[in-house]
Amino acid sequence: MIAKRIIPCLDVRAGRVVKGVNFAGIKDVASPVALAKKYDQAGADELVFYDITASAEKRSLFTDILQAVAQQVFIPLTVGGGINTLADFDRVLKCGADKVSVNSGAIKNPKLIVEAAQRYGAQCVVLSVDIKKVANSWHVFTKGGREDTGMDALAWIKAGEKLGAGELVINSMDTDGVKTGFDLELLQAVADIAHVPIVASGGAGSKADFYQLFQNPQIDAGLAASIFHYDEIPIPVLKEYLAEKNIPIRK
């Protein structure tokens, strides 16, 4: 079994890392540069950097902050927020990103996935999907969870993979920040149709939540924010716990 990845997430707004619950109630946390350095030293397997208001504010991602973060880490860095063109891909890759996450931009222009995969390789293109259950189906949301597209999430995930996305980040809005566990029902539904690596996001509140998550062999990584930001679960402690539970993790 391939080693599971532990990935902290930096949600950045106005140059600061912030965190909310269910994509609302946003609170200031810390400097993204300081947190990036902390996670690199703590043994995180990768780091995700989201400029969470870039799409809603119809602007480009803050590259100066991104450059400062990239200088602090020696682990793979995925960057997203306001990615709408190949020029945006090029810009953030030149700033130090290893992978680029697309969300709203890909929904507006699905060809962006095709073009980016052809130019940079599928492994560079991460399709991030913000998902919330509406009635009896899962809908795709955009603009930082502000807008319901009405799109069926599973259909969009299948389409995105077919277009060339090499990795999926599944953001459950229903469990985001609640700390009661990952959205296992949604993740299983995604695992049933996907053929690329799946990163689960939203709901981590304990070490046991990661253990439960990784019972699904098709889930490749667990992404979390506040439990790492506030040192509720230090990454070395989490990795030691998972290793004791015979979950393959990177040292």
ROMI-598630 format. One record per residue: residue number from 1; chain; x, y, z of N, C-alpha, C in turn. Coordinates in nm, 2 decimals. Atoms other than C-alpha are relative to their C-alpha. Layout:
REM ROMI-598630
NUM:A:X:Y:Z:X:Y:Z:X:Y:Z
...
END
This chain:
REM ROMI-598630
1:A:0.08:-0.12:0.00:0.00:0.00:0.00:0.09:0.12:0.00
2:A:-0.08:-0.13:0.01:0.13:0.35:-0.09:-0.02:0.07:0.13
3:A:0.01:-0.07:-0.12:0.21:0.56:0.21:-0.10:0.12:-0.01
4:A:0.10:-0.11:-0.01:-0.06:0.80:0.32:0.06:0.13:0.03
5:A:-0.05:-0.13:-0.02:0.00:1.17:0.31:-0.08:0.08:0.10
6:A:0.06:-0.09:-0.10:-0.07:1.42:0.59:0.03:0.14:-0.05
7:A:-0.01:-0.13:0.06:-0.13:1.77:0.45:-0.07:0.11:0.07
8:A:0.06:-0.12:-0.06:-0.18:2.09:0.64:-0.05:0.10:-0.12
9:A:0.05:-0.09:0.10:-0.38:2.36:0.45:0.00:0.14:0.06
10:A:0.00:-0.15:-0.03:-0.32:2.74:0.46:-0.11:0.07:-0.08
11:A:0.10:-0.08:0.06:-0.64:2.93:0.38:0.04:0.14:0.02
12:A:-0.06:-0.14:-0.01:-0.51:3.28:0.31:-0.10:0.10:-0.05
13:A:0.08:-0.12:0.03:-0.71:3.60:0.31:0.07:0.12:0.04
14:A:-0.07:-0.12:-0.03:-0.55:3.94:0.29:0.13:-0.02:0.07
15:A:-0.14:0.02:-0.05:-0.21:3.80:0.36:0.01:-0.08:0.13
16:A:0.00:0.08:-0.12:-0.31:3.60:0.67:-0.07:-0.13:-0.01
17:A:0.07:0.13:0.00:-0.40:3.24:0.74:-0.13:0.02:0.09
18:A:0.13:-0.01:-0.08:-0.77:3.22:0.85:-0.06:-0.13:0.00
19:A:0.07:0.13:0.00:-1.01:2.94:0.94:-0.14:0.03:0.05
20:A:0.14:-0.01:-0.04:-1.39:2.91:0.98:-0.06:-0.14:0.02
21:A:0.08:0.12:-0.01:-1.66:2.65:1.02:-0.10:0.00:-0.11
22:A:0.10:0.01:0.11:-1.87:2.53:0.73:0.02:0.12:-0.10
23:A:-0.04:-0.11:0.10:-1.69:2.80:0.51:-0.05:0.13:0.05
24:A:0.05:-0.13:-0.05:-1.82:3.08:0.74:0.07:0.02:0.14
25:A:-0.06:-0.04:-0.13:-1.72:3.26:1.06:0.15:0.00:0.00
26:A:-0.15:0.00:0.02:-1.37:3.33:0.94:0.07:0.07:0.11
27:A:-0.08:-0.06:-0.11:-1.11:3.40:1.21:0.14:0.00:-0.04
28:A:-0.15:0.00:0.02:-0.75:3.51:1.19:0.07:-0.10:0.08
29:A:-0.08:0.10:-0.06:-0.49:3.25:1.27:0.14:0.04:0.02
30:A:-0.14:-0.02:-0.01:-0.14:3.34:1.19:0.06:0.05:-0.14
31:A:-0.07:-0.03:0.12:0.12:3.44:0.93:0.02:-0.13:-0.08
32:A:-0.02:0.11:0.09:0.13:3.20:0.63:0.15:-0.05:-0.01
33:A:-0.14:0.03:0.01:0.51:3.22:0.62:0.05:-0.08:0.12
34:A:-0.04:0.06:-0.12:0.55:3.13:0.98:-0.06:-0.15:0.01
35:A:0.06:0.13:-0.01:0.31:2.84:0.96:0.06:-0.10:-0.11
36:A:-0.07:0.08:0.10:0.47:2.71:0.64:0.13:-0.06:0.05
37:A:-0.13:0.05:-0.05:0.81:2.69:0.80:-0.03:-0.10:0.11
38:A:0.04:0.09:-0.11:0.65:2.52:1.11:-0.03:-0.14:-0.06
39:A:0.04:0.13:0.05:0.49:2.25:0.90:0.11:-0.08:-0.08
40:A:-0.12:0.06:0.07:0.80:2.19:0.69:0.09:-0.07:0.10
41:A:-0.09:0.05:-0.10:1.00:2.13:1.00:-0.07:-0.12:0.08
42:A:0.08:0.10:-0.08:0.72:1.92:1.16:-0.02:-0.14:-0.07
43:A:0.01:0.13:0.07:0.73:1.65:0.89:-0.13:-0.01:-0.08
44:A:0.12:0.01:0.09:0.42:1.74:0.68:0.05:-0.05:-0.13
45:A:-0.04:0.06:0.12:0.42:1.55:0.36:-0.01:0.09:-0.12
46:A:0.02:-0.10:0.10:0.29:1.83:0.15:-0.06:0.12:0.07
47:A:0.07:-0.12:-0.06:0.14:2.18:0.20:-0.09:0.05:-0.11
48:A:0.09:-0.06:0.09:-0.16:2.34:0.04:-0.02:0.15:0.04
49:A:0.01:-0.15:-0.02:-0.19:2.72:0.00:-0.12:0.04:-0.09
50:A:0.12:-0.05:0.07:-0.54:2.86:-0.10:-0.01:0.15:0.03
51:A:0.04:-0.14:-0.02:-0.60:3.23:-0.16:-0.15:-0.01:-0.01
52:A:0.14:0.04:0.00:-0.96:3.18:-0.06:-0.10:0.11:-0.05
53:A:0.10:-0.10:0.05:-1.11:3.51:-0.18:0.04:0.05:-0.14
54:A:-0.05:-0.05:0.13:-0.92:3.55:-0.51:-0.11:-0.01:-0.11
55:A:0.11:0.02:0.10:-1.21:3.40:-0.72:-0.12:0.10:0.02
56:A:0.12:-0.09:-0.03:-1.49:3.59:-0.54:0.03:0.15:-0.03
57:A:-0.04:-0.14:0.02:-1.29:3.92:-0.57:0.05:0.02:-0.14
58:A:-0.04:-0.01:0.14:-1.21:3.84:-0.93:0.14:0.07:-0.02
59:A:-0.14:-0.05:0.01:-0.84:3.90:-0.89:0.10:-0.11:0.00
60:A:-0.11:0.10:0.00:-0.51:3.72:-0.92:0.04:-0.04:0.14
61:A:-0.05:0.05:-0.13:-0.36:3.52:-0.64:0.12:0.09:0.04
62:A:-0.10:-0.08:-0.06:-0.12:3.71:-0.41:0.14:-0.07:-0.02
63:A:-0.13:0.08:0.03:0.22:3.59:-0.56:0.11:0.04:0.10
64:A:-0.10:-0.04:-0.09:0.43:3.79:-0.32:0.00:-0.08:0.13
65:A:0.01:0.08:-0.12:0.30:3.60:-0.02:0.04:-0.15:-0.03
66:A:-0.03:0.14:0.05:0.32:3.27:-0.22:0.15:-0.02:-0.01
67:A:-0.15:0.02:0.02:0.69:3.33:-0.30:0.06:-0.01:0.14
68:A:-0.05:0.00:-0.13:0.76:3.40:0.07:-0.02:-0.14:0.07
69:A:0.03:0.14:-0.06:0.59:3.07:0.17:0.08:-0.10:-0.07
70:A:-0.08:0.10:0.08:0.76:2.87:-0.11:0.15:0.00:0.05
71:A:-0.14:0.00:-0.04:1.10:2.98:0.02:0.02:-0.07:0.14
72:A:-0.01:0.06:-0.13:1.02:2.82:0.36:-0.02:-0.15:0.00
73:A:0.04:0.15:0.00:0.92:2.47:0.24:0.09:-0.07:-0.10
74:A:-0.08:0.09:0.09:1.11:2.18:0.09:-0.08:-0.12:-0.03
75:A:0.10:0.11:0.03:0.80:1.96:0.05:-0.09:0.05:-0.11
76:A:0.09:-0.04:0.11:0.55:1.96:-0.24:-0.10:0.10:0.04
77:A:0.09:-0.11:-0.03:0.34:2.28:-0.25:-0.11:0.01:-0.10
78:A:0.12:-0.02:0.09:-0.01:2.29:-0.40:-0.06:0.14:0.02
79:A:0.04:-0.14:-0.02:-0.14:2.64:-0.47:-0.13:0.01:-0.08
80:A:0.13:-0.03:0.07:-0.50:2.75:-0.56:-0.06:0.13:0.04
81:A:0.07:-0.12:-0.02:-0.72:3.05:-0.58:0.02:0.10:-0.11
82:A:0.00:-0.10:0.11:-0.81:3.27:-0.88:0.08:-0.06:-0.12
83:A:-0.07:0.06:0.12:-0.66:3.02:-1.13:-0.10:-0.02:-0.11
84:A:0.10:0.00:0.11:-0.84:3.09:-1.45:0.06:-0.02:-0.14
85:A:-0.07:0.01:0.13:-0.58:3.07:-1.73:0.13:-0.07:0.01
86:A:-0.13:0.06:0.00:-0.26:2.90:-1.83:0.10:0.10:0.05
87:A:-0.09:-0.11:-0.05:-0.09:3.23:-1.75:0.01:-0.01:0.15
88:A:0.01:0.02:-0.15:-0.21:3.18:-1.39:0.08:-0.12:0.05
89:A:-0.08:0.12:-0.03:-0.06:2.83:-1.39:0.15:0.04:0.00
90:A:-0.14:-0.03:0.02:0.27:2.96:-1.52:0.05:0.09:0.11
91:A:-0.04:-0.10:-0.10:0.28:3.25:-1.27:0.03:-0.07:0.14
92:A:-0.02:0.06:-0.13:0.23:3.03:-0.96:0.11:-0.11:0.00
93:A:-0.11:0.10:0.01:0.46:2.76:-1.08:0.14:0.07:0.01
94:A:-0.12:-0.08:0.00:0.73:3.02:-1.13:0.03:0.05:0.14
95:A:-0.02:-0.05:-0.14:0.67:3.14:-0.77:0.04:-0.11:0.10
96:A:-0.04:0.11:-0.09:0.75:2.79:-0.63:-0.10:-0.11:0.02
97:A:0.10:0.11:-0.01:0.43:2.58:-0.66:0.05:-0.12:-0.07
98:A:-0.03:0.13:0.07:0.47:2.21:-0.75:-0.12:-0.04:-0.08
99:A:0.13:0.04:0.06:0.10:2.16:-0.83:-0.09:0.12:0.01
100:A:0.09:-0.12:0.00:-0.18:2.40:-0.91:-0.14:-0.06:0.01
101:A:0.13:0.04:-0.03:-0.53:2.36:-0.78:-0.10:0.09:-0.07
102:A:0.11:-0.07:0.07:-0.83:2.46:-1.00:-0.13:-0.03:0.06
103:A:0.13:0.02:-0.06:-1.18:2.51:-0.88:-0.10:0.08:-0.09
104:A:0.09:-0.09:0.07:-1.40:2.80:-1.00:0.04:0.02:-0.15
105:A:-0.05:-0.03:0.13:-1.18:2.87:-1.30:-0.03:-0.12:-0.10
106:A:0.03:0.12:0.08:-1.22:2.51:-1.43:-0.14:-0.02:-0.03
107:A:0.14:0.01:0.02:-1.59:2.52:-1.39:-0.05:0.10:-0.11
108:A:0.03:-0.10:0.10:-1.61:2.84:-1.60:0.06:-0.05:-0.14
109:A:-0.07:0.04:0.13:-1.37:2.69:-1.86:0.07:-0.14:0.02
110:A:-0.06:0.13:-0.02:-1.32:2.31:-1.84:0.12:-0.03:-0.09
111:A:-0.12:0.02:0.09:-1.07:2.33:-2.13:0.13:0.04:0.07
112:A:-0.12:-0.03:-0.08:-0.83:2.48:-1.87:0.07:-0.12:0.05
113:A:-0.06:0.12:-0.05:-0.78:2.14:-1.73:0.07:-0.07:-0.11
114:A:-0.06:0.07:0.11:-0.71:1.99:-2.07:0.14:0.07:-0.04
115:A:-0.12:-0.08:0.05:-0.46:2.27:-2.17:0.11:-0.01:0.10
116:A:-0.11:0.01:-0.11:-0.28:2.26:-1.83:0.06:-0.13:0.01
117:A:-0.05:0.13:-0.01:-0.25:1.89:-1.83:0.10:-0.03:-0.12
118:A:-0.09:0.02:0.12:-0.10:1.89:-2.18:0.13:0.08:0.01
119:A:-0.13:-0.08:-0.01:0.15:2.17:-2.10:0.08:-0.04:0.12
120:A:-0.08:0.02:-0.12:0.25:2.08:-1.75:0.00:-0.14:0.05
121:A:0.01:0.13:-0.04:0.15:1.72:-1.71:-0.12:-0.02:0.10
122:A:0.12:0.02:-0.09:-0.16:1.57:-1.53:0.03:0.01:0.15
123:A:-0.03:0.00:-0.15:0.03:1.54:-1.20:0.01:0.13:0.06
124:A:-0.01:-0.14:-0.04:0.05:1.92:-1.19:-0.14:0.06:0.03
125:A:0.14:-0.06:0.00:-0.33:1.97:-1.22:-0.08:-0.07:0.11
126:A:0.08:0.05:-0.11:-0.53:1.93:-0.90:-0.14:0.06:-0.01
127:A:0.14:-0.05:0.00:-0.91:1.95:-0.92:-0.05:0.00:0.14
128:A:0.05:-0.02:-0.13:-1.04:2.09:-0.60:-0.15:0.03:-0.01
129:A:0.14:-0.01:0.02:-1.41:2.05:-0.55:-0.07:0.03:0.14
130:A:0.07:-0.04:-0.13:-1.62:2.23:-0.27:-0.14:-0.06:-0.02
131:A:0.13:0.08:0.01:-1.92:2.00:-0.21:-0.08:0.01:0.12
132:A:0.10:-0.01:-0.11:-2.23:2.03:0.00:-0.12:-0.08:-0.05
133:A:0.12:0.08:0.03:-2.53:1.80:0.02:-0.12:0.09:-0.01
134:A:0.12:-0.08:0.02:-2.84:1.96:-0.12:-0.11:-0.10:-0.03
135:A:0.10:0.11:0.02:-3.16:1.75:-0.08:0.07:-0.13:0.01
136:A:-0.06:0.13:0.00:-3.04:1.41:-0.18:0.12:-0.02:-0.09
137:A:-0.12:0.01:0.09:-2.75:1.49:-0.40:0.11:0.10:0.05
138:A:-0.11:-0.08:-0.03:-2.41:1.65:-0.37:0.02:0.11:-0.11
139:A:-0.02:-0.11:0.10:-2.37:1.99:-0.54:0.14:0.06:0.01
140:A:-0.12:-0.08:0.01:-2.06:2.18:-0.65:-0.02:0.14:0.04
141:A:0.01:-0.14:-0.03:-2.01:2.52:-0.49:0.13:0.07:-0.05
142:A:-0.11:-0.08:0.04:-1.78:2.80:-0.61:0.02:0.12:0.08
143:A:-0.03:-0.13:-0.07:-1.63:3.13:-0.50:0.01:-0.02:0.15
144:A:-0.03:0.02:-0.14:-1.51:2.99:-0.17:-0.12:-0.05:0.08
145:A:0.12:0.05:-0.06:-1.84:2.81:-0.10:-0.12:0.09:0.00
146:A:0.10:-0.09:0.00:-2.05:3.11:-0.16:-0.12:-0.02:-0.10
147:A:0.09:0.01:0.11:-2.23:3.00:-0.48:-0.03:-0.14:-0.03
148:A:0.04:0.14:0.04:-2.42:2.68:-0.55:-0.02:0.00:-0.15
149:A:0.00:0.01:0.14:-2.36:2.59:-0.91:-0.12:-0.08:-0.05
150:A:0.11:0.09:0.04:-2.64:2.33:-0.91:0.06:-0.12:-0.07
151:A:-0.06:0.11:0.07:-2.39:2.09:-1.07:0.01:-0.12:0.09
152:A:-0.02:0.12:-0.07:-2.38:1.73:-0.96:0.15:-0.02:0.02
153:A:-0.14:0.01:-0.03:-2.05:1.68:-0.78:0.07:-0.12:-0.06
154:A:-0.06:0.13:0.05:-1.99:1.32:-0.88:0.02:0.01:-0.15
155:A:-0.01:-0.01:0.15:-2.06:1.40:-1.25:0.12:0.09:-0.04
156:A:-0.11:-0.10:0.03:-1.82:1.70:-1.24:0.14:-0.07:0.03
157:A:-0.12:0.06:-0.03:-1.55:1.49:-1.07:0.04:-0.10:-0.11
158:A:-0.02:0.09:0.11:-1.58:1.22:-1.34:0.05:0.08:-0.13
159:A:-0.04:-0.08:0.12:-1.56:1.49:-1.61:0.14:0.06:0.02
160:A:-0.13:-0.06:-0.02:-1.26:1.66:-1.45:0.11:-0.10:-0.01
161:A:-0.11:0.10:0.01:-1.06:1.34:-1.43:0.01:-0.03:-0.15
162:A:-0.01:0.03:0.15:-1.15:1.26:-1.80:0.07:0.11:-0.07
163:A:-0.06:-0.11:0.07:-1.03:1.61:-1.90:0.15:0.00:0.03
164:A:-0.14:0.01:-0.02:-0.69:1.54:-1.74:0.05:0.04:0.14
165:A:-0.05:-0.03:-0.14:-0.68:1.63:-1.37:0.06:-0.13:0.06
166:A:-0.08:0.11:-0.05:-0.42:1.41:-1.20:-0.02:-0.02:0.15
167:A:0.02:0.02:-0.14:-0.54:1.45:-0.84:-0.13:0.08:0.04
168:A:0.13:-0.06:-0.05:-0.87:1.54:-0.65:0.02:0.04:0.14
169:A:0.01:-0.04:-0.14:-0.91:1.74:-0.34:-0.15:0.02:0.02
170:A:0.14:0.01:-0.03:-1.26:1.67:-0.20:-0.02:0.08:0.13
171:A:0.03:-0.09:-0.11:-1.37:1.96:0.03:-0.14:-0.02:0.04
172:A:0.14:0.01:-0.05:-1.68:1.87:0.23:-0.04:0.12:0.08
173:A:0.05:-0.12:-0.07:-1.86:2.19:0.33:-0.08:-0.04:0.12
174:A:0.09:0.04:-0.11:-2.09:1.99:0.56:0.08:-0.03:0.12
175:A:-0.08:0.04:-0.12:-1.80:1.87:0.78:0.11:0.10:0.03
176:A:-0.11:-0.10:-0.01:-1.56:2.17:0.73:0.01:0.07:0.14
177:A:-0.02:-0.07:-0.12:-1.42:2.29:1.06:-0.08:-0.05:0.12
178:A:0.08:0.05:-0.10:-1.67:2.09:1.26:0.07:-0.10:0.10
179:A:-0.09:0.08:-0.07:-1.41:1.84:1.38:-0.07:-0.13:0.06
180:A:0.07:0.12:-0.04:-1.65:1.54:1.40:0.04:-0.12:-0.09
181:A:-0.04:0.11:0.09:-1.47:1.33:1.13:-0.02:0.04:-0.14
182:A:0.01:-0.03:0.14:-1.43:1.33:0.76:-0.13:-0.05:-0.05
183:A:0.13:0.03:0.06:-1.73:1.30:0.53:0.02:-0.14:-0.07
184:A:-0.03:0.14:0.05:-1.69:0.92:0.48:-0.10:-0.04:-0.11
185:A:0.10:0.04:0.10:-2.01:0.88:0.28:0.03:0.07:-0.13
186:A:-0.04:-0.07:0.12:-1.91:1.14:0.03:0.13:-0.05:-0.06
187:A:-0.13:0.04:0.04:-1.55:1.02:0.01:-0.01:-0.14:-0.07
188:A:0.02:0.13:0.06:-1.67:0.66:-0.06:-0.06:0.01:-0.14
189:A:0.07:-0.03:0.13:-1.90:0.79:-0.34:0.11:0.04:-0.10
190:A:-0.10:-0.04:0.09:-1.60:0.96:-0.49:0.10:-0.11:-0.04
191:A:-0.09:0.11:0.03:-1.37:0.66:-0.45:-0.06:-0.10:-0.09
192:A:0.06:0.10:0.09:-1.62:0.45:-0.63:0.01:0.03:-0.15
193:A:0.00:-0.05:0.14:-1.58:0.66:-0.95:0.13:0.05:-0.04
194:A:-0.13:-0.06:0.04:-1.23:0.80:-0.94:0.11:-0.10:-0.02
195:A:-0.11:0.08:0.03:-0.91:0.66:-1.07:0.14:0.07:0.02
196:A:-0.12:-0.08:-0.03:-0.66:0.93:-0.95:0.00:0.02:0.15
197:A:-0.01:-0.02:-0.15:-0.53:1.01:-0.60:-0.11:0.10:0.05
198:A:0.10:-0.08:-0.07:-0.79:1.15:-0.36:0.05:0.06:0.13
199:A:-0.03:-0.06:-0.12:-0.72:1.40:-0.09:-0.13:0.04:0.07
200:A:0.12:-0.02:-0.08:-0.99:1.42:0.18:0.02:0.13:0.08
201:A:-0.01:-0.12:-0.07:-1.06:1.76:0.33:-0.13:0.03:0.07
202:A:0.12:-0.05:-0.07:-1.30:1.88:0.60:-0.05:-0.10:0.11
203:A:0.06:0.08:-0.11:-1.39:1.74:0.94:0.10:-0.06:0.10
204:A:-0.09:0.06:-0.09:-1.07:1.62:1.10:0.00:0.06:0.14
205:A:0.00:-0.06:-0.13:-1.09:1.66:1.48:0.08:-0.09:0.10
206:A:-0.07:0.09:-0.08:-0.89:1.36:1.62:0.09:-0.08:-0.08
207:A:-0.08:0.09:0.07:-0.62:1.12:1.54:-0.08:-0.12:-0.05
208:A:0.08:0.11:0.04:-0.88:0.85:1.52:-0.08:0.03:-0.13
209:A:0.06:-0.04:0.12:-1.05:1.05:1.24:0.09:-0.04:-0.12
210:A:-0.09:0.03:0.11:-0.74:1.00:1.02:0.01:-0.16:-0.01
211:A:0.00:0.14:0.01:-0.73:0.63:1.11:-0.12:-0.06:-0.07
212:A:0.12:0.04:0.07:-1.09:0.59:1.01:0.00:0.03:-0.15
213:A:-0.01:-0.04:0.14:-1.03:0.78:0.69:0.08:-0.10:-0.08
214:A:-0.10:0.08:0.07:-0.74:0.56:0.59:-0.04:-0.15:0.00
215:A:0.05:0.14:0.02:-0.95:0.24:0.63:-0.05:-0.02:-0.14
216:A:0.04:0.01:0.14:-1.06:0.33:0.28:0.13:0.00:-0.08
217:A:-0.13:0.00:0.06:-0.76:0.22:0.07:0.02:0.09:-0.12
218:A:-0.01:-0.09:0.11:-0.85:0.45:-0.21:0.02:0.15:0.03
219:A:-0.03:-0.14:-0.05:-0.80:0.77:0.00:0.15:0.01:0.02
220:A:-0.14:-0.01:0.00:-0.45:0.88:-0.05:0.06:0.10:0.11
221:A:-0.05:-0.10:-0.09:-0.42:1.18:0.19:-0.11:0.06:0.08
222:A:0.10:-0.07:-0.08:-0.59:1.36:0.47:0.05:0.15:0.02
223:A:-0.03:-0.14:-0.01:-0.59:1.74:0.47:-0.07:0.06:0.11
224:A:0.06:-0.06:-0.11:-0.66:1.95:0.77:0.06:0.14:0.03
225:A:-0.05:-0.14:-0.03:-0.62:2.31:0.90:0.01:0.02:0.15
226:A:0.00:-0.05:-0.14:-0.73:2.41:1.25:0.07:-0.09:0.10
227:A:-0.06:0.09:-0.09:-0.62:2.10:1.43:0.16:0.01:0.00
228:A:-0.14:-0.02:0.01:-0.27:2.16:1.31:0.04:0.14:0.03
229:A:-0.04:-0.14:-0.03:-0.27:2.54:1.33:0.00:0.03:0.15
230:A:0.00:-0.02:-0.15:-0.36:2.53:1.70:0.07:-0.11:0.08
231:A:-0.08:0.11:-0.07:-0.14:2.23:1.78:-0.09:-0.09:0.08
232:A:0.09:0.10:-0.06:-0.44:2.02:1.88:0.06:-0.14:-0.02
233:A:-0.06:0.13:0.04:-0.27:1.73:1.70:0.13:0.03:-0.07
234:A:-0.13:-0.02:0.07:0.10:1.78:1.63:0.02:-0.11:-0.11
235:A:-0.01:0.09:0.11:0.19:1.62:1.30:0.09:-0.12:0.04
236:A:-0.08:0.11:-0.04:0.47:1.40:1.45:-0.08:-0.10:0.09
237:A:0.09:0.08:-0.09:0.22:1.27:1.71:-0.10:-0.08:-0.08
238:A:0.09:0.07:0.09:-0.03:1.19:1.44:0.06:-0.11:-0.08
239:A:-0.07:0.10:0.08:0.22:1.01:1.23:0.04:-0.12:0.09
240:A:-0.04:0.11:-0.09:0.34:0.80:1.53:-0.12:-0.09:0.03
241:A:0.13:0.07:-0.03:-0.02:0.71:1.61:-0.04:-0.09:-0.12
242:A:0.04:0.08:0.12:-0.10:0.60:1.25:0.10:-0.12:-0.02
243:A:-0.09:0.11:0.02:0.22:0.40:1.23:-0.02:-0.12:0.10
244:A:0.03:0.11:-0.10:0.13:0.21:1.55:-0.13:-0.07:-0.04
245:A:0.13:0.06:0.04:-0.21:0.14:1.39:0.02:-0.07:-0.14
246:A:-0.04:0.07:0.12:-0.02:-0.01:1.09:-0.05:0.07:-0.13
247:A:0.03:-0.08:0.12:-0.12:0.27:0.85:0.13:0.04:-0.06
248:A:-0.13:-0.04:0.06:0.17:0.32:0.61:0.01:0.15:-0.02
249:A:-0.02:-0.15:0.00:0.29:0.68:0.65:0.15:0.03:-0.03
250:A:-0.14:-0.04:0.03:0.60:0.87:0.54:0.06:0.05:0.13
251:A:-0.07:-0.04:-0.12:0.85:0.92:0.81:0.04:0.15:0.00
END
